[in-house]
Amino acid sequence: MIASYQAQSQTRVNAALDGLFQAPAPELDRLYEAMRYSVMNGGKRVRPLLAYAACEALGGVAEDANGAACAVELIHAYSLVHDDLPAMDDDDLRRGQPTTHKAFDEACAILAGDGLQSLAFTALLAPNLTSRDAETRLQMVTALATAAGPAGMVGGQAIDLGSVGLKLDQAALEYMHRHKTGALIEASVRLGALASGHADQPRLDALQVYARAIGLAFQVQDDILDVESDTATLGKRQGADIARDKPTYPALLGLEAAKHYALELCDQALQALSPFDTAAEPLRQLARYIVERRH
């Protein structure tokens, strides 16, 4: 089921994203080419899937969440472009292809990332992608800005860069990853829920519990794959975190304990969805997929 849902959702969000990369002037062709390259070169589209699934879980139509789906993928893509730069993680490979600064150059990659970040908010507010009222749009913009900024993803990346070579305890490691990885995953679910037009506080609260659990589970599984997988399967350099002496869950807990913890987080997420009916089945399937994926 999840493979079919993923394929449908990828087709939907890719079509919506594709319309965003039209350069308004010939002088901007290379910048827009770099932006397109950074987004349309594959990817699992987990965050858009979560936005669509949350929207449908609350009784909305998937297309209602196109703006949310595009926005979270654009923020995610921008973060990867900047994370891969020599000043940060210095990676040459992403999704099996040269990273943006390798395919273009460092200055162009920085500007492409900046452009993608701004474009995310343009997409979120575009009338053809988000049809909610002004108050709901304001809630969505606030949620995305908070998740993407220094109180969320950017702050988590800053902590990550400052933690190289350190031995963090589990509380500190989770604090970092709830910001670096979890914040945007939580925003994906919240934006999708708001896009449905049927969001109420009790169900938003339940979805928040779900999203916090899978956001952390996603990072735990990433750390496991950095140990167990290979470069060809991952599409990025395997063992990079170990090579950089970054704190990870397998290093802290042991590999088997990290696997058990990922499953425990998945169970927490599924339990949070107990008040929801079968419309939330894609969210349940995505929770399982996150801890079972091999890349």
C-alpha angles and dihedrals in degrees: 000000000000093000091056093045091048092051093049092047093046091052091049097048094040090055091050093045093048092065092058098066102071109127110227091213136021090244089066097050095104094048092050090045089056091047092050091047091053094053108029098049096097129277133160094260090218094157095052089046089055091049092051093044093049090049092052093044088062094048100266129131116255093237089061087071098052092107092049092046093051093045097053092045091050091050090047092049093048091051091052093049091053095039090055094055119113090247090062125021096346096215125170099191132057125166089351093302136091112283116253095260089052095046091047119002138281097265092048090048092053091050092045090054091048090050093050092051092054092042090057091067092043089055093046091055099038108121092220091056103035120034101177126119124270095262093053091046089053090052090050094049091048092050093049095044092050093047094047099043139071092295089055136015099358091048090050091052090050090053090047093053090047093050099062109128093009127117106229123191119233095265092054092044091051092047089055095047096044084062103035098043108003100055095065092042089052090048091051091058094043094048091049091050092050091047090059092070089224102083116140126178099251092053093042088054092050091049090050090057090048093049095048090053097048092041090061093039089055091058094044089053090047089055091049092051091050085064102035107032132065136239095255093053096042095044088222134068110298116221093022094133092050091048091052092046092238120166111255138173096249090050092049102037104019124255098274093045090050090054090050091049092052090054091047090054090049089054090051090053093050091049090054088059094055093106091056127088129224091295086079093056093106089056089052091049091049091053090055092044092054093060096037100047120115099206 
